[in-house]
Amino acid sequence: MLNQEQPYQNKTVAYYTLGCRLNFAESSTLAYRLSELGFERQKGNRASGADLLVVNTCAVTEQATAKCRQQIRKLIRENPDAFVVVTGCYAQIEPKELADSIGGIDLIVGSEFKGENIAACLGNLTKKPEAEVMHTRFQEIHTFHASCSADDRTRHFLKVQDGCDYFCTYCTIPMARGRSRNPLIADLVKQARDVVRKGGREIVLTGVNIGDFGKTTGEDFFSLCRALDEVEGVERYRIGSIEPNLLTDDLLRWIATESRRFAPHFHIPLQAGSDEVLTLMRRRYDTALFRRKIELVKQLLPDAFIGVDVMAGMRGETPELFEKSYRFLQSLPVSQLHPFTYSERNGTKALEIKPVVPVRERHERTSRLVALSEQKLPEFYRSQAGTRRRVLWEQPEKGKTRMHGFTENYIRVEHTYVPEWINTCTEVELTPNVGTSSQGLVILAD
């Protein structure tokens, strides 16, 4: 007899998420909802034998969409009888391409219909002769789908905002996720308290353009931060990524002088280090504003970790403008760069811009930026040697004799395994011993 409360009891599901932390948060929330309906999640990334496959896609670059297509085809080939749901940004931007190019998909779900709608459309998991498409134009995406995920360690990712009103010339995110929108501060405070009840100690605030928080509720990001700072039991918050023009001086001064829980860790997208290319991108700041913001962070929080997104090979970026951008990045007191290569996206205004940078040249520029980052990060780590920091320790992999955690300013620290330290903070002195682990740069605290 069908269990009305758990209609999918004894059914199994596998999830495959590509792209950003926001996608992972949304997949996690969907997984929780489907578990309430009776689905048992397959361990790891095993798809074999699963009754339901859910693929949450990314479309930030052509390489990302190609990877999505490859993954979907692989899953269907390995498990042809599974009911296949494809959602996420690629499903919103190119639903017809997905439906026409990949046989075996049963349900394609655009951004407005994520969450509860997916659960409501599974039926009895009978394969469909062709994909059913649930989709609206991006102008009709209005729903905010609340999401919060754990990364199986100590950290939770809380979605505080979705969508974007900026329409930068190279970017498809507004078309994939709609206009900027957000829930009430009170609702996010409740979610943060729920994280504490589940044992979470660190929360990363995520979204598409989180500094724009408040568009739909008449609130603002600074007020959100102050409200979250009052939630007892949270060890620290990290601001996932924030536009330089929205990282206000008042917020920075508050983090430096009053906040009890917001970490000195910032991820600030630059995209280009020349005003000419920033104008072509229709970014809402110039290099002077960006430099002033970085210098203010270092003035108020000298040990802060600062990560910077930068794009290589944007249309219109001549060799001279790239060199200008490179020198600008060299001169900034930032900790790490996150370079990525420009990719043409259908429907973007950048396609009208000349000259076009050859693909090979784009990758060469990206490689130079990666090398620059590999100079800056060890320098930052070495600058922290001898300081005392609070480390939030994570569960090591089974059989490992070393454990790791992160300081408030995002330094990865290793120590001999101490079981009682898991999911707790201890103060340690960072040694000058900077090395490389399988996860990247690390500093020892033995």
KOLMARNU-954282 format. One line per 3 residues: number of its first residue (from 1); their letters; for each residue x, y, z negated of N, C-alpha, C. Coordinates in steps of 0.02 Angstrom, whole numbers, always signed. Each point is the difference from the previous one (the first is absolute). Layout:
<nodes>
NUM = A = X,Y,Z,X,Y,Z,X,Y,Z  ...
</nodes>
This chain:
<nodes>
1 = MLN = +43,-60,+0,-43,+60,+0,+44,+62,+0  -20,+52,+39,+39,+61,+5,-1,+39,-65  +58,+18,-25,+6,+41,-60,-14,+73,+21
4 = QEQ = -55,+28,-25,-20,+68,+21,+50,+52,-23  +33,-11,-57,+48,+48,-25,+68,-8,+34  +16,-62,+18,+63,-14,+34,-14,-42,+62
7 = PYQ = -29,+32,+52,-21,-38,+60,+57,-32,+38  +63,+22,-13,+57,-29,+36,+44,-42,-46  -30,-30,-50,+37,-43,-45,+30,-58,+40
10 = NKT = +63,-15,-15,+39,-53,+34,+24,+21,+69  -12,+62,+20,+28,+26,+63,+67,+34,-15  +45,-3,+48,+66,+30,-10,+11,+58,+48
13 = VAY = +43,+47,-21,+14,+59,+40,+75,+15,-3  +27,+25,+55,+69,+23,+3,+0,+72,+26  +43,+41,-29,+4,+71,+18,+68,+16,+31
16 = YTL = -1,+41,+51,+62,+23,+32,-6,+76,+8  +44,+36,-35,-3,+72,+0,+63,+29,+30  -8,+44,+48,+57,+33,+32,-5,+75,-13
19 = GCR = +58,+32,-5,+0,+72,-6,+12,+26,-69  -37,+52,-19,+15,+41,-58,-28,-28,-65  +19,+31,-55,-25,-19,-66,-75,+8,-5
22 = LNF = -27,+49,+36,-72,+10,+0,-36,-61,+26  +26,-30,+53,-29,-61,+27,+2,-56,-52  +56,-6,-35,+6,-53,-50,-49,+11,-57
25 = AES = -11,+63,-20,-49,+14,-52,-70,-20,+22  -16,+15,+63,-67,-16,+26,-9,-75,+7  +52,-35,+22,-4,-74,+4,-11,-31,-68
28 = STL = +35,+27,-49,-5,-26,-68,-71,+7,-27  -31,+57,+13,-68,+12,-24,-49,-46,+36  +8,-10,+65,-42,-46,+37,+8,-71,-27
31 = AYR = +62,-19,-15,+13,-67,-27,-36,-11,-66  -1,+51,-41,-36,-6,-64,-75,-10,+12  -28,+38,+46,-71,-6,+15,-17,-69,+27
34 = LSE = +41,-26,+46,-13,-66,+28,+10,-55,-51  +45,+10,-48,+8,-50,-53,-63,-3,-43  -32,+57,-10,-63,+1,-37,-55,-40,+36
37 = LGF = +6,-5,+66,-49,-37,+40,+18,-74,+6  +56,-20,-30,+17,-70,-3,+61,-20,+40  +27,+44,+41,+58,-17,+41,+61,-13,-44
40 = ERQ = +38,-52,+18,+64,-14,-33,+55,+22,+47  +46,+40,-25,+53,+27,+41,+55,-52,+10  +21,-8,+63,+56,-45,+15,+63,+29,-31
43 = KGN = +44,-42,-25,+62,+23,-30,+48,+24,+54  +37,+52,-18,+50,+27,+46,-32,+24,+65  +32,-14,+56,-26,+19,+65,-25,-60,+40
46 = RAS = -21,-52,-35,-23,-60,+36,-69,+13,+31  -5,-9,+65,-64,+7,+35,-30,-68,+15  +41,-51,+2,-23,-66,+20,-58,-24,-44
49 = GAD = -56,-15,+32,-57,-27,-36,-46,+52,-30  +17,+64,+3,-43,+52,-30,-65,+6,+40  -54,+9,-36,-65,+10,+33,-7,+70,+28
52 = LLV = +33,+48,-32,-4,+70,+20,+69,+31,+4  +14,+36,+53,+62,+38,+7,-17,+74,+6  +32,+42,-41,-11,+72,+2,+66,+33,+16
55 = VNT = +2,+38,+55,+60,+35,+21,-13,+75,-4  +38,+35,-43,-5,+72,-8,+57,+32,+39  -16,+37,+52,+49,+20,+50,+25,+71,-9
58 = CAV = +55,+14,+35,+32,+65,+1,+5,+23,+73  +0,+66,+11,+5,+26,+68,+45,+61,+3  +46,+7,-47,+39,+62,-4,+48,+6,+59
61 = TEQ = +23,-56,+28,+43,+1,+60,-21,-56,+47  +25,+3,+61,-14,-54,+47,+29,-65,-24  +59,+4,-32,+30,-60,-29,-45,-31,-52
64 = ATA = -34,+42,-40,-45,-25,-52,-59,-36,+31  -30,+28,+53,-57,-33,+31,+21,-65,+34  +59,+0,+30,+25,-62,+32,+10,-55,-53
67 = KCR = +25,+19,-57,+9,-47,-55,-67,-27,-24  -50,+43,-2,-68,-21,-20,-27,-52,+50  +6,+14,+64,-25,-47,+50,+36,-67,-6
70 = QQI = +66,+3,-9,+39,-61,-7,-23,-41,-60  -11,+34,-56,-21,-34,-62,-69,-31,+7  -46,+37,+31,-68,-27,+8,+0,-61,+45
73 = RKL = +36,+4,+56,+3,-58,+45,+30,-61,-35  +52,+12,-38,+34,-55,-36,-49,-33,-50  -36,+40,-37,-48,-27,-49,-55,-40,+33
76 = IRE = -26,+26,+55,-54,-36,+35,+26,-64,+30  +61,+1,+26,+30,-60,+29,+9,-54,-53  +21,+21,-59,+13,-47,-54,-64,-25,-33
79 = NPD = -54,+40,+5,-62,-17,-35,-60,+20,+42  -11,-34,+56,-51,+20,+49,-72,-4,-26  -12,-37,-53,-69,-7,-25,-18,+52,-53
82 = AFV = +48,+40,-22,-14,+50,-52,-41,+57,+27  -41,+29,-43,-37,+61,+16,+50,+58,-9  +10,+40,+52,+53,+50,+1,-29,+70,-1
85 = VVT = +20,+39,-51,-20,+70,-7,+62,+44,+10  -5,+49,+43,+54,+49,+10,-26,+69,-18  +35,+33,-46,-20,+67,-21,+62,+44,-2
88 = GCY = -5,+60,-28,+57,+45,-3,+3,+49,+58  +56,+36,+4,+6,+56,+47,-2,-22,+73  +31,-56,+17,-1,-23,+69,-71,-19,+20
91 = AQI = -38,-30,-46,-69,-18,+13,-44,+61,+12  +18,+56,-32,-37,+62,+10,+18,+33,+66  +65,+2,+16,+22,+38,+58,-12,-37,+66
94 = EPK = +12,-66,+0,-4,-39,+63,-43,-63,-9  -63,+6,-20,-41,-61,-10,-11,-38,+65  -9,+36,+55,-12,-34,+64,+62,-38,+23
97 = ELA = +58,+31,-9,+62,-33,+19,+8,-65,-39  -14,+1,-64,+5,-60,-41,-49,-53,+24  -62,+21,+11,-52,-48,+20,+15,-31,+68
100 = DSI = +26,+41,+46,+12,-24,+68,+64,-41,+7  +50,+15,-41,+66,-30,+10,+14,-61,-43  -39,-9,-53,+13,-56,-45,-64,-40,-11
103 = GGI = -2,-61,+26,-57,-44,-12,+4,-31,-69  -57,-11,-30,-1,-34,-65,-14,+46,-58  -1,+66,+12,-20,+47,-53,-76,-1,-5
106 = DLI = -26,-2,-61,-72,-2,-10,-30,+67,-20  +39,+40,-37,-28,+63,-25,+55,+53,+0  -13,+56,+33,+46,+57,+1,-34,+57,-38
109 = VGS = +33,+24,-52,-33,+46,-47,+38,+66,-2  -33,+54,+21,+31,+66,-2,+0,+30,-70  +28,+60,-6,+14,+29,-65,-62,+15,-41
112 = EFK = -55,+18,+32,-61,+17,-38,-31,-61,-33  +15,-60,+25,-36,-60,-22,+43,-48,-40  +57,+23,-24,+41,-43,-42,-33,-12,-67
115 = GEN = +29,-44,-40,-25,-11,-67,-60,-46,-1  -54,+22,-33,-59,-41,-10,-30,-24,+66  +6,+40,+52,-30,-18,+64,+29,-64,+28
118 = IAA = +66,-11,-10,+30,-62,+25,-31,-60,-33  -7,+3,-66,-29,-57,-37,-71,-14,+23  -36,+54,+18,-70,-8,+20,-9,-29,+70
121 = CLG = +53,-3,+39,-6,-21,+70,+33,-68,+15  +17,-37,-51,+35,-64,+12,-48,-56,+17  -63,+7,-21,-48,-52,+16,+22,-67,-27
124 = NLT = -8,-51,+41,+23,-68,-21,+68,-18,+30  +37,+51,+22,+68,-7,+26,+2,-41,+65  -55,+3,+38,-1,-35,+64,+36,+42,+53
127 = KKP = +45,-31,+37,+36,+34,+52,-47,+30,+51  +18,+60,+25,-42,+36,+48,+29,-8,+71  -43,-1,+51,+26,-5,+68,+42,+60,+21
130 = EAE = -13,+58,-29,+41,+60,+11,-3,+43,-62  +48,+44,-6,+6,+39,-62,-58,+48,-9  -27,+1,-60,-48,+52,-19,+40,+61,-23
133 = VMH = -19,+59,+24,+37,+61,-16,-43,+47,-41  +26,+17,-60,-33,+50,-43,+44,+62,+1  -24,+54,+32,+44,+55,+15,-39,+64,+8
136 = TRF = +30,+56,-20,-27,+66,+15,+57,+44,+25  -18,+56,+29,+52,+50,+18,+31,+26,-65  +62,+25,+6,+34,+22,-61,-35,+59,-33
139 = QEI = -37,+39,+40,-37,+57,-29,-56,-24,-46  -19,-64,+6,-56,-27,-39,+25,-43,-58  +65,+2,-15,+27,-36,-58,-7,+46,-60
142 = HTF = -43,-20,-47,-15,+42,-57,+10,-35,-68  +0,-66,+0,+0,-37,-63,+71,-4,-28  +5,+10,-65,+63,-12,-35,-5,-69,-32
145 = HAS = +44,-46,+20,+1,-67,-28,+51,-3,-56  -23,-2,-62,+45,-1,-57,+44,-62,+2  +65,+9,-15,+47,-55,+2,+55,+9,-51
148 = CSA = +20,-56,-29,+57,-1,-45,+30,-69,+2  +66,-4,+7,+32,-66,+6,+59,-6,-47  +15,-61,-18,+61,-15,-37,+48,-34,+47
151 = DDR = +65,+12,-9,+49,-31,+44,+32,-62,-32  -39,-32,-44,+22,-62,-33,+59,+13,-48  +11,+62,-18,+53,+15,-49,-31,+43,-55
154 = TRH = +21,+61,-5,-25,+43,-53,-35,+61,+29  +3,+6,+66,-19,+62,+34,-68,-8,+34  -42,+51,-6,-64,+1,+35,-1,+60,+48
157 = FLK = -35,-9,+56,-7,+53,+49,-73,+23,+1  -11,+62,-21,-67,+27,-7,-14,+48,+59  -51,-17,+39,-19,+42,+57,-41,+59,-26
160 = VQD = +26,+60,+9,-34,+60,-25,-30,+42,+55  +17,-14,+62,-23,+42,+56,+6,-40,+64  -38,+17,+50,+3,-33,+65,-11,+52,+55
163 = GCD = +23,-17,+60,-11,+45,+57,+46,+60,+1  -3,+38,+55,+44,+58,+8,-32,+51,+47  +7,+64,-17,-27,+54,+42,+55,+35,+40
166 = YFC = +62,-25,-3,+56,+37,+28,+8,-7,+76  -13,-58,+28,+6,-11,+72,+67,+21,+28  +54,-24,-30,+66,+11,+29,+2,-31,+70
169 = TYC = +39,+28,+45,-5,-18,+70,+21,-72,+15  +42,-30,-43,+25,-68,+13,-41,-54,-35  -50,+19,-40,-28,-46,-49,-72,-21,+17
172 = TIP = -14,-64,-12,-67,-27,+12,-39,-11,-65  +29,+16,-57,-33,-16,-63,-69,+31,-7  -11,+64,+19,-69,+26,-5,-49,-40,+41
175 = MAR = +22,-26,+57,-44,-41,+42,-11,-69,-30  +48,-23,-39,-5,-66,-31,-38,+1,-66  +6,+56,-37,-29,+1,-68,-49,+57,-12
178 = GRS = -10,+43,+50,-49,+53,-9,+26,+60,-37  -47,+43,-18,+16,+62,-34,+19,-12,-73  +33,+49,-31,+21,-5,-69,-61,-5,-46
181 = RNP = +4,-47,-47,-54,-11,-48,+27,-34,-62  -36,+5,-55,+25,-27,-63,-57,-12,-48  +11,-41,-52,-49,-10,-53,+8,+54,-53
184 = LIA = -42,-3,-51,+5,+46,-57,+60,-17,-44  +28,+50,-32,+54,-11,-47,-22,-50,-54  -61,+8,-25,-26,-43,-53,+2,-73,+21
187 = DLV = -15,-15,+63,+1,-70,+24,+71,-27,+2  +48,+41,+19,+69,-22,+3,+29,-10,-70  -21,+41,-47,+21,-10,-70,-25,-67,-26
190 = KQA = -61,-18,+18,-28,-65,-20,+42,-57,+30  +19,+7,+63,+42,-51,+32,+67,-6,-35  +30,+57,-18,+64,-2,-35,-6,-36,-67
193 = RDV = -54,+13,-35,-11,-35,-64,-9,-75,+11  -31,-18,+55,-8,-71,+16,+67,-33,+14  +46,+37,+33,+68,-25,+10,+33,-16,-66
196 = VRK = -8,+45,-48,+30,-11,-67,-29,-63,-31  -66,-9,+6,-32,-60,-29,+28,-65,+31  +20,+5,+63,+28,-58,+35,+74,-10,-13
199 = GGR = +30,+45,-39,+70,-7,-17,+47,+40,+43  -25,+40,+47,+43,+41,+42,+33,+56,-39  +62,+14,+17,+38,+52,-36,+17,+60,+45
202 = EIV = +2,-12,+66,+19,+53,+46,-52,+5,+56  -20,+61,+18,-49,+11,+52,+30,+47,+52  -3,-21,+64,+21,+41,+56,-62,+29,+32
205 = LTG = -4,+66,+6,-57,+32,+32,+9,-2,+75  -47,-30,+36,+7,-9,+72,-59,+32,+36  +10,+12,+64,-51,+28,+43,+33,+19,+66
208 = VNI = -38,+31,+43,+28,+23,+64,+32,+68,-8  -34,+45,-35,+25,+68,-11,-23,+21,-70  +33,-28,-51,-27,+4,-68,+1,+71,-28
211 = GDF = +44,+43,+24,+1,+69,-23,-62,+38,+20  -37,-27,+48,-62,+30,+25,-60,-22,-42  +13,-37,-54,-53,-25,-43,-47,+56,-21
214 = GKT = -65,-15,+1,-50,+47,-23,-46,+27,+53  +15,-15,+64,-40,+27,+55,-74,-17,-8  -16,-59,-24,-71,-20,-3,-31,+8,-69
217 = TGE = +39,+19,-50,-27,+5,-68,+11,+69,-31  +34,+44,+35,+13,+67,-28,+51,+0,-56  +41,-54,-3,+53,-5,-51,+67,+12,+34
220 = DFF = +55,-16,-34,+65,+9,+32,+49,-51,-29  +56,-9,+34,+48,-51,-17,+33,+13,-68  +15,+62,-15,+31,+17,-64,-47,-20,-58
223 = SLC = -64,+15,+7,-49,-19,-51,-3,-76,-8  +4,-36,+56,+1,-73,-4,+60,-24,-40  +58,+27,+15,+61,-21,-36,-6,+13,-75
226 = RAL = -25,+58,-18,-7,+16,-71,-49,-47,-35  -54,-19,+35,-49,-46,-30,+31,-70,-8  +36,-23,+50,+30,-66,-4,+55,-3,-54
229 = DEV = +33,+56,-10,+54,+3,-49,-25,-13,-72  -65,+8,-10,-29,-11,-66,-20,-72,-13  +5,-44,+50,-20,-70,-9,+52,-37,-40
232 = EGV = -17,-20,-60,+46,-35,-44,+14,-70,+27  +62,-21,-8,+20,-68,+21,+36,-3,+66  -5,+54,+40,+39,+3,+63,+70,+24,-18
235 = ERY = +50,-38,+19,+69,+20,-13,+20,+57,+45  -17,-5,+65,+20,+53,+47,-43,-2,+62  -6,+57,+32,-30,+7,+66,+54,+21,+49
238 = RIG = -8,-23,+62,+41,+25,+55,-46,+29,+53  +20,+56,+29,-37,+30,+55,+26,-32,+64  -43,-38,+33,+22,-41,+57,+32,+40,+56
241 = SIE = -33,+50,+25,+27,+42,+54,-42,+63,+2  +32,+57,+6,-37,+63,+0,+32,+50,+47  -42,+34,+39,+24,+50,+48,+36,+57,-38
244 = PNL = +54,+26,+29,+38,+53,-36,-41,+62,-13  -46,+17,+44,-41,+60,-10,-54,-11,-52  -12,-62,-20,-50,-16,-51,+30,-18,-67
247 = LTD = +66,-7,-2,+36,-12,-63,+11,+68,-32  -46,+21,-42,+0,+69,-24,+54,+11,-54  +21,+62,-5,+50,+18,-51,-29,-13,-70
250 = DLL = -64,+14,-9,-32,-10,-66,+1,-74,-19  -14,-43,+48,+2,-72,-13,+70,-22,-19  +51,+24,+36,+69,-19,-16,+20,+24,-69
253 = RWI = -18,+61,-18,+18,+26,-66,-35,-39,-55  -62,-20,+12,-37,-40,-49,+33,-68,-10  +19,-33,+55,+34,-65,-5,+65,+8,-40
256 = ATE = +35,+54,+12,+65,+11,-33,-6,+17,-74  -54,+33,-20,-3,+27,-67,-55,-27,-45  -56,-24,+29,-57,-19,-41,-23,-72,+8
259 = SRR = +4,-26,+60,-26,-67,+12,+36,-53,-43  -38,-47,-25,+29,-55,-39,+14,-61,+43  -33,-4,+59,+1,-63,+36,+19,+5,+74
262 = FAP = +3,+59,+29,+17,+4,+72,+75,-1,+9  +22,-47,+42,+71,-14,+9,+34,+53,+44  +65,+12,-11,+38,+45,+44,+21,-38,+64
265 = HFH = -50,-15,+39,+9,-39,+61,-48,+27,+52  +27,+23,+57,-41,+32,+51,+16,-29,+68  -53,-11,+39,+7,-22,+69,-32,+55,+42
268 = IPL = +42,+37,+37,-24,+61,+33,+15,-5,+75  -51,-4,+43,+14,-6,+72,+25,+66,+29  +55,-5,+37,+27,+57,+37,-19,-7,+74
271 = QAG = +15,-57,+29,-13,-19,+71,+50,+31,+48  +18,+62,-8,+51,+30,+44,+35,+57,-36  +65,+6,+10,+38,+51,-34,+15,+61,+43
274 = SDE = -43,+12,+49,+6,+62,+39,-70,+31,+5  -2,+65,-4,-65,+34,+3,-33,-9,+68  +41,-6,+53,-27,-9,+67,-40,-65,+5
277 = VLT = +27,-54,-26,-35,-64,+4,-58,-3,-49  +8,+30,-59,-56,+4,-47,-60,+36,+32  +14,+51,+40,-54,+35,+35,-33,-45,+51
280 = LMR = +41,-37,+38,-28,-47,+49,-43,-53,-34  +19,-19,-60,-37,-51,-38,-64,+29,-32  -4,+66,-3,-54,+35,-36,+1,-17,-74
283 = RRY = +60,-3,-28,+6,-7,-72,-15,+67,-33  -18,+0,-63,-25,+60,-33,+52,+32,-46  +63,-4,+19,+54,+30,-38,+59,+8,+47
286 = DTA = +51,+36,-23,+62,+5,+38,+58,-25,-43  +60,+1,+28,+57,-27,-37,+17,+43,-61  -15,+65,+2,+14,+43,-57,-44,-21,-60
289 = LFR = -63,-12,+12,-44,-23,-54,+23,-67,-26  +19,-46,+45,+21,-66,-21,+62,+4,-44  +49,+40,+22,+62,+7,-39,-15,+29,-69
292 = RKI = -42,+52,-2,-16,+31,-64,-34,-51,-47  -43,-43,+28,-35,-49,-41,+50,-51,-28  +45,-24,+41,+50,-48,-23,+45,+31,-54
295 = ELV = +20,+61,+11,+44,+34,-48,-37,+13,-66  -65,+14,+3,-38,+10,-61,-6,-65,-40  -11,-56,+36,-2,-65,-34,+65,-12,-37
298 = KQL = +56,+11,+33,+65,-14,-31,+17,+50,-56  -27,+61,+6,+10,+49,-53,-38,-20,-63  -63,-21,+9,-42,-17,-57,+14,-70,-26
301 = LPD = +16,-46,+45,+10,-71,-17,+65,-23,+34  +57,+17,-27,+64,-12,+34,+12,-74,+19  -28,-46,-38,+12,-71,+13,-56,-33,+40
304 = AFI = -45,+41,+28,-56,-28,+38,+24,-38,+62  -36,-54,+15,+10,-36,+63,-45,+33,+52  +29,+15,+58,-39,+31,+54,+11,-41,+64
307 = GVD = -53,-31,+23,+0,-35,+64,-32,+43,+54  +25,-2,+61,-23,+44,+54,-13,-40,+63  -61,+6,+27,-16,-30,+65,+26,+45,+56
310 = VMA = +29,-31,+51,+22,+40,+57,-7,-42,+64  -22,+33,+53,-13,-33,+64,+56,+16,+49  +20,-50,+38,+51,+9,+51,-30,-7,+70
313 = GMR = +16,+46,+43,-19,-7,+70,-69,+25,+19  -28,+45,-40,-63,+31,+17,+6,+34,+69  -52,-3,+39,+0,+36,+64,+17,+73,-12
316 = GET = +43,+27,+40,+22,+69,-7,+61,+8,-43  +22,-54,-33,+60,+5,-42,+62,-10,+44  +28,+54,+22,+60,-2,+42,+59,-24,-42
319 = PEL = +55,-19,+31,+60,-19,-39,+21,+55,-48  -5,+62,+22,+20,+56,-42,-45,+6,-61  -65,-11,+9,-47,+5,-56,+8,-59,-47
322 = FEK = +18,-58,+26,+14,-56,-45,+61,+15,-43  +52,+26,+30,+60,+17,-38,-16,+51,-55  -42,+48,+17,-21,+50,-49,-36,-34,-58
325 = SYR = -44,-47,+17,-37,-38,-51,+47,-41,-44  +49,-32,+32,+48,-42,-36,+40,+42,-50  +23,+59,+22,+39,+43,-45,-42,+25,-58
328 = FLQ = -64,+14,+14,-45,+22,-53,-7,-55,-53  -10,-62,+22,-7,-56,-46,+65,-12,-39  +56,+7,+34,+65,-7,-34,+5,+49,-59
331 = SLP = -26,+59,+9,+9,+54,-49,-47,-5,-59  -51,-43,+4,-50,-3,-53,+21,-47,-57  -13,+19,-62,+17,-44,-57,-55,-52,-12
334 = VSQ = -11,-43,+51,-51,-52,-6,+34,-67,-12  -38,-48,-24,+28,-65,-20,+0,-51,+55  -50,+1,+43,-7,-52,+51,-43,+25,+57
337 = LHP = +16,-21,+60,-41,+14,+59,-38,-62,+20  -59,+11,+28,-40,-55,+27,-11,+16,+74  +49,-16,+43,-5,+17,+71,-46,-49,+37
340 = FTY = -35,+26,+50,-37,-43,+45,+1,+31,+69  -12,-42,+49,+8,+20,+70,-68,+22,+29  +0,+56,+34,-61,+25,+32,-27,-52,+49
343 = SER = -66,-8,-1,-34,-46,+45,-61,+34,+30  -7,-4,+67,-58,+29,+32,-64,-34,-22  -51,+39,-17,-64,-26,-21,-55,+31,+43
346 = NGT = -43,-42,+28,-56,+24,+41,-44,+48,-40  -21,+53,+34,-46,+47,-32,+33,+56,-39  +68,+0,-2,+35,+53,-38,+23,+56,+47
349 = KAL = +3,+60,-27,+21,+59,+38,+73,-2,+19  +40,-40,-36,+71,-3,+15,+14,-25,+71  -47,-37,+28,+10,-27,+68,+5,+55,+52
352 = EIK = -20,+61,-18,+4,+56,+47,+67,+37,-4  +42,-20,-48,+62,+36,-14,+58,-27,+43  +41,+45,+26,+61,-17,+37,+59,+35,-33
355 = PVV = +61,-26,+7,+19,-61,+34,-12,-62,-43  +0,-57,+34,-8,-64,-34,+69,-28,-17  +10,-19,-62,+64,-28,-22,+2,-74,+21
358 = PVR = +52,-22,+36,+4,-71,+19,-2,-45,-62  -31,-57,+7,-9,-45,-57,+67,-20,-31  +49,-14,+42,+65,-19,-27,+29,+56,-43
361 = ERH = -7,+63,+23,+25,+57,-38,-38,+8,-66  -64,-14,+1,-39,+4,-62,+29,-47,-53  +14,-62,+22,+26,-49,-47,+71,+17,-24
364 = ERT = +40,+30,+44,+67,+22,-21,-5,+54,-53  -47,+46,+9,-10,+52,-50,-24,-29,-66  -46,-48,+4,-24,-33,-61,+58,-33,-37
367 = SRL = +44,-32,+37,+58,-34,-31,+45,+50,-36  +9,+58,+29,+41,+52,-33,-32,+23,-65  -66,+6,+0,-35,+21,-60,+3,-54,-54
370 = VAL = -5,-63,+21,+7,-55,-47,+70,+2,-33  +51,+12,+41,+68,+4,-26,+8,+58,-49  -32,+56,+15,+2,+57,-46,-33,-17,-67
373 = SEQ = -56,-34,+4,-34,-22,-61,+44,-47,-41  +36,-43,+34,+44,-48,-34,+60,+35,-33  +13,+62,+18,+50,+40,-36,-31,+33,-61
376 = KLP = -61,+25,+8,-32,+39,-52,-21,-43,-60  -27,-59,+12,-28,-40,-55,+54,-22,-50  +57,-27,+22,+52,-17,-49,+26,+61,-39
379 = EFY = +3,+58,+34,+20,+61,-34,-47,+16,-57  -65,-7,+13,-49,+13,-53,+8,-50,-57  +8,-64,+17,+8,-51,-52,+62,+15,-43
382 = RSQ = +54,+16,+33,+62,+14,-38,-8,+61,-45  -41,+48,+21,-11,+61,-41,-36,-17,-65  -32,-58,-2,-38,-19,-59,+39,-45,-47
385 = AGT = +59,-20,+19,+41,-44,-43,+14,+34,-67  -8,-38,-53,+13,+26,-67,-61,+32,-33  -54,+9,+38,-61,+28,-30,-41,-55,-32
388 = RRR = -42,+19,-47,-45,-47,-32,-70,+8,+30  -29,-56,+21,-64,+1,+34,-46,-54,-27  -65,+14,+5,-49,-51,-18,-16,-41,+62
391 = VLW = +7,-66,-7,-11,-46,+56,-63,-42,-15  -45,-2,+48,-58,-44,-5,+18,-65,+36  +5,-54,-39,+27,-63,+24,-54,-43,+33
394 = EQP = +19,-34,+54,-46,-41,+38,+17,-74,-7  -49,-42,+13,+9,-72,-4,+47,-23,+57  +55,-34,-17,+44,-24,+54,-30,-60,+36
397 = EKG = +26,-15,+58,-21,-60,+36,+19,-62,-40  -40,-52,+10,+11,-62,-38,+72,-25,+10  +32,-16,-55,+68,-28,+3,+55,+52,-1
400 = KTR = -17,+64,+5,+51,+53,+1,+25,+14,-71  +65,+14,-5,+30,+15,-65,+8,+75,-11  -19,+40,+50,+4,+72,-5,-71,+29,+7
403 = MHG = -12,+55,-33,-63,+35,+6,+13,+71,+25  -51,+33,+26,+9,+68,+22,-60,+43,-20  +10,+64,+4,-53,+48,-12,+21,+67,+29
406 = FTE = -43,+50,-9,+15,+66,+27,-2,+52,-55  +46,+47,+4,-1,+57,-45,-55,+48,+21  -13,+50,-42,-51,+50,+18,+19,+36,+64
409 = NYI = +66,+9,+13,+21,+33,+62,+21,-50,+53  -32,-58,-1,+0,-49,+54,+68,-30,+17  +39,-13,-51,+62,-37,+10,-14,-73,-17
412 = RVE = +19,-44,+45,-9,-71,-11,+56,-25,-45  -19,-31,-56,+48,-21,-51,-5,-76,-10  +58,-32,-6,+2,-72,-14,+29,-12,-69
415 = HTY = -23,-55,-31,+23,-19,-67,-7,-75,-6  +39,-30,-43,-9,-70,-16,-71,-11,-25  -31,-56,+20,-70,-13,-14,-14,-2,-75
418 = VPE = -47,+43,-22,-24,+0,-69,-76,-6,+4  -28,-60,-11,-72,-12,+11,-46,+50,-34  +16,+20,-62,-45,+44,-37,+0,+71,+28
421 = WIN = +44,+17,+46,+0,+66,+30,-51,+8,+57  -26,-55,+26,-44,+3,+58,-60,+46,-15  -12,+46,+47,-56,+48,-4,+6,+46,-61
424 = TCT = +61,+12,-22,+12,+49,-53,+54,+48,+23  +5,+56,-35,+52,+48,+14,+54,-3,-54  +62,-1,+20,+55,+6,-47,+47,+54,+25
427 = EVE = +34,+32,-46,+49,+50,+20,+68,-32,+7  +33,+12,+57,+65,-30,+13,+47,+55,+24  +64,-14,-6,+50,+45,+29,+21,-28,+67
430 = LTP = -4,+41,+52,+18,-21,+67,+76,+0,+8  +27,-55,+22,+72,-5,+9,+20,+30,+67  +65,+12,+10,+23,+24,+65,+1,-55,+53
433 = NVG = -21,-61,-19,+5,-57,+45,-58,-1,+49  +8,+34,+56,-51,+2,+52,+16,-54,+51  -50,-43,+12,+11,-55,+47,-61,-9,+45
436 = TSS = -1,-56,+35,-55,-15,+46,-28,-68,-17  -66,-4,-8,-34,-63,-11,-38,-18,+63  -37,-56,-2,-40,-20,+58,-56,+51,+14
439 = QGL = -17,+41,-50,-52,+49,+8,+28,+70,+13  +65,+6,+10,+29,+65,+13,+45,+23,-56  +11,+65,-3,+47,+28,-49,-24,-12,-71
442 = VIL = +47,-12,-45,-17,-14,-70,+56,+26,-44  -17,+18,-62,+50,+19,-49,-8,-46,-60  +54,-19,-32,-3,-48,-54,-8,+35,-67
445 = AD = -31,-35,-48,-10,+28,-66,+15,-52,-53  +53,-38,+9,+19,-51,-49,+41,+32,-56
</nodes>
